[in-house]
Amino acid sequence: MISVVLAGSSAAWCHYPSAASWELILSALWAQYPDAVLCLIGKLDEDGRTTSRVGRAELTRLLALRSTIDCFDRPILEQLALVEASDLLVSPHTGFSFCASTVGTPWLAISGGNWHEYFFNGVPVYSLLPDPDRYPSFAWAGLGSEPLSVIDADEDGEGPRTPSMSAARIRADLAELLEAAEILIEKRLSYEQLLAAYFPRLLAAYAGDRTRVFSFDNIHEQYLA
């Protein structure tokens, strides 16, 4: 079983992959793991709590794909149990996605939004980082940094999109995404090996500016000597 969180609660859907990009990702995951169930997790209910920036129409479209099941709007503990029972969580950077590490499930983060991945507790995390020269990332929204630029009309016809979540970026990194899924599910790299590969690439995304790289407990300092 693979759990998938389509979007977080950022103010705009343009900070996450489009439905067309998710169709590409989910279809590729199904082709690689034809026996897997893909659990789509999120929240649409408007009840005063945080909701996912994805609409019912987009969700219905993705549920038409093979092996996808609707796990939206279930109690949060039930959704967390689904993640715990999964071999992998795939999602962009969201608050809920950090919960995967608390239940021992490897996380494949489609990285490149406002924030880089910064919480690590011994559970493997693979951050799928975009090419920093083509797809600027990590604006640290809310902390005074310049917001991420937005393409007015992405090539997939699904409205504006940040370059790091554009259709072109998702296509460019799809092969690495599938390889990362295999690495995590098959436990081919250890937690330490994944971090040793991640932090130098993150530093490169910040053009070598170490002041912008951070992590809980300063774990990154062990890998950027």
C-alpha positions as CSV (number, residue, x, y, z in Angstrom):
1,M,0.0,0.0,0.0
2,I,1.2,3.5,-0.9
3,S,-0.3,6.6,0.8
4,V,-0.5,9.8,-1.2
5,V,-1.1,13.3,0.1
6,L,-2.0,15.5,-2.9
7,A,-1.6,18.9,-1.3
8,G,-1.3,20.8,1.9
9,S,-3.0,23.9,3.2
10,S,-0.9,26.5,1.5
11,A,-3.0,29.4,0.3
12,A,-2.7,28.4,-3.4
13,W,-3.1,25.2,-5.2
14,C,-0.3,26.5,-7.5
15,H,2.2,25.5,-4.9
16,Y,1.4,21.8,-5.4
17,P,1.4,19.5,-8.5
18,S,-1.6,19.8,-10.8
19,A,-4.2,17.0,-11.2
20,A,-2.5,16.3,-14.6
21,S,0.8,15.9,-12.9
22,W,-0.7,13.6,-10.2
23,E,-2.2,11.5,-13.0
24,L,1.3,11.1,-14.4
25,I,2.8,10.2,-11.0
26,L,0.0,7.9,-9.9
27,S,-0.1,6.0,-13.2
28,A,3.7,5.6,-13.1
29,L,3.5,4.3,-9.5
30,W,0.8,1.8,-10.5
31,A,2.8,0.6,-13.5
32,Q,5.8,0.0,-11.2
33,Y,3.7,-1.5,-8.4
34,P,0.6,-3.0,-10.1
35,D,-0.5,-4.9,-6.9
36,A,-0.3,-1.8,-4.8
37,V,-3.3,0.2,-3.5
38,L,-2.9,4.0,-3.7
39,C,-4.6,5.7,-0.8
40,L,-5.4,9.4,-1.5
41,I,-5.4,11.2,1.8
42,G,-6.5,14.7,2.6
43,K,-9.4,16.9,3.8
44,L,-12.1,18.6,1.8
45,D,-14.7,19.2,4.5
46,E,-15.2,22.8,5.5
47,D,-15.5,22.6,9.2
48,G,-13.2,25.4,10.4
49,R,-10.1,23.2,10.4
50,T,-7.2,23.0,7.9
51,T,-8.3,21.7,4.5
52,S,-6.3,20.4,1.5
53,R,-5.8,22.8,-1.5
54,V,-7.5,20.4,-3.9
55,G,-11.0,20.4,-5.1
56,R,-13.6,17.6,-5.3
57,A,-13.4,17.7,-9.1
58,E,-9.7,17.0,-9.1
59,L,-10.1,14.3,-6.5
60,T,-12.8,12.6,-8.5
61,R,-10.6,12.7,-11.6
62,L,-7.7,11.0,-9.8
63,L,-10.0,8.4,-8.2
64,A,-10.9,7.2,-11.7
65,L,-7.3,5.9,-12.0
66,R,-6.5,2.3,-11.3
67,S,-5.9,1.2,-7.7
68,T,-6.7,4.6,-6.2
69,I,-9.1,4.7,-3.2
70,D,-10.7,7.7,-1.5
71,C,-9.3,8.2,2.0
72,F,-10.3,11.9,2.3
73,D,-12.2,13.3,5.2
74,R,-11.6,10.3,7.5
75,P,-10.7,11.0,11.1
76,I,-7.0,12.0,11.4
77,L,-6.1,9.0,13.5
78,E,-7.6,6.7,10.9
79,Q,-5.6,8.5,8.1
80,L,-2.5,8.2,10.2
81,A,-3.1,4.5,10.6
82,L,-3.3,4.2,6.9
83,V,0.0,5.9,6.5
84,E,1.5,3.5,9.2
85,A,0.2,0.5,7.3
86,S,1.7,1.8,4.1
87,D,5.1,0.9,2.6
88,L,5.6,4.5,1.5
89,L,4.1,8.0,1.7
90,V,4.4,10.2,-1.4
91,S,3.5,13.9,-1.1
92,P,4.7,17.5,-1.4
93,H,5.9,19.2,1.7
94,T,2.9,19.4,4.1
95,G,2.5,19.4,7.8
96,F,0.6,16.1,7.8
97,S,3.4,14.4,5.8
98,F,5.8,14.8,8.7
99,C,3.6,12.4,10.6
100,A,4.8,9.6,8.5
101,S,8.2,9.7,10.3
102,T,6.4,9.4,13.6
103,V,4.8,6.0,12.6
104,G,7.9,4.7,10.9
105,T,6.8,5.1,7.3
106,P,9.4,6.2,4.7
107,W,8.5,9.6,3.1
108,L,9.1,10.4,-0.6
109,A,8.8,14.2,-0.5
110,I,8.2,16.0,-3.8
111,S,10.3,18.9,-2.7
112,G,10.6,22.4,-4.0
113,G,7.8,24.4,-2.5
114,N,8.1,27.1,0.1
115,W,10.0,24.9,2.6
116,H,12.7,22.3,2.4
117,E,12.4,19.1,4.5
118,Y,14.0,19.7,8.0
119,F,12.6,17.1,10.4
120,F,14.5,13.8,10.7
121,N,14.2,11.2,13.4
122,G,15.8,8.0,12.1
123,V,13.0,7.2,9.6
124,P,14.2,7.4,5.9
125,V,13.1,10.5,3.9
126,Y,14.0,11.1,0.3
127,S,13.6,14.7,-0.9
128,L,13.0,14.8,-4.6
129,L,14.7,18.2,-5.3
130,P,14.2,20.0,-8.5
131,D,17.0,21.4,-10.7
132,P,17.7,24.7,-8.9
133,D,18.8,26.5,-12.1
134,R,15.5,25.7,-13.8
135,Y,13.0,25.5,-11.0
136,P,13.6,28.0,-8.1
137,S,12.4,26.7,-4.7
138,F,12.1,27.4,-1.0
139,A,10.8,30.9,-0.5
140,W,10.2,30.4,3.3
141,A,6.8,32.0,3.0
142,G,5.8,34.2,5.9
143,L,9.4,35.0,7.0
144,G,10.0,38.0,4.8
145,S,11.5,36.2,1.8
146,E,10.4,36.9,-1.8
147,P,7.5,34.6,-2.7
148,L,8.1,31.9,-5.3
149,S,7.5,33.1,-8.9
150,V,4.4,31.7,-10.6
151,I,3.9,30.7,-14.2
152,D,0.7,32.4,-15.3
153,A,-0.4,29.4,-17.5
154,D,1.3,26.1,-17.0
155,E,1.7,24.0,-20.2
156,D,-0.8,21.4,-18.9
157,G,-3.6,23.9,-19.2
158,E,-4.4,23.7,-15.4
159,G,-3.8,27.3,-14.5
160,P,-0.9,29.1,-12.8
161,R,1.9,27.0,-11.1
162,T,5.2,27.6,-9.4
163,P,8.0,26.4,-11.7
164,S,9.1,23.8,-9.1
165,M,5.7,22.2,-9.2
166,S,5.1,22.7,-13.0
167,A,4.2,19.9,-15.4
168,A,7.7,20.2,-17.0
169,R,9.4,19.7,-13.6
170,I,7.3,16.7,-12.7
171,R,8.1,15.1,-16.0
172,A,11.8,15.9,-15.7
173,D,12.0,14.2,-12.3
174,L,9.5,11.3,-12.8
175,A,12.3,8.7,-13.4
176,E,14.0,9.8,-10.2
177,L,10.7,9.7,-8.3
178,L,10.2,6.1,-9.3
179,E,13.8,5.2,-8.4
180,A,13.3,6.9,-5.0
181,A,10.2,4.9,-4.4
182,E,12.1,1.7,-5.1
183,I,15.0,2.8,-2.8
184,L,12.6,3.5,0.1
185,I,10.3,0.5,-0.3
186,E,13.2,-1.9,-0.7
187,K,15.3,-0.2,2.0
188,R,18.3,0.0,-0.4
189,L,19.7,3.1,1.3
190,S,20.0,3.7,5.1
191,Y,18.7,6.8,6.9
192,E,22.2,8.1,7.1
193,Q,23.0,7.5,3.5
194,L,19.9,9.4,2.4
195,L,20.7,12.4,4.6
196,A,24.3,12.3,3.3
197,A,23.0,12.6,-0.2
198,Y,20.3,15.2,0.6
199,F,22.0,18.0,2.4
200,P,24.8,18.7,-0.2
201,R,22.0,18.9,-2.8
202,L,20.0,21.2,-0.6
203,L,23.0,23.4,-0.1
204,A,23.4,23.6,-3.9
205,A,19.7,24.6,-4.2
206,Y,20.6,27.6,-2.0
207,A,23.6,28.4,-4.2
208,G,26.0,27.4,-1.4
209,D,24.4,29.8,1.2
210,R,24.7,27.7,4.5
211,T,22.7,30.3,6.4
212,R,19.6,29.1,4.6
213,V,20.0,25.4,5.4
214,F,18.4,24.4,8.7
215,S,17.1,21.3,10.4
216,F,15.7,20.3,13.8
217,D,18.6,19.6,16.2
218,N,20.9,20.9,13.5
219,I,21.2,17.4,12.1
220,H,22.5,18.9,8.8
221,E,25.7,20.0,10.4
222,Q,26.9,16.4,10.5
223,Y,26.6,16.1,6.7
224,L,28.0,19.6,5.7
225,A,31.4,19.5,7.3
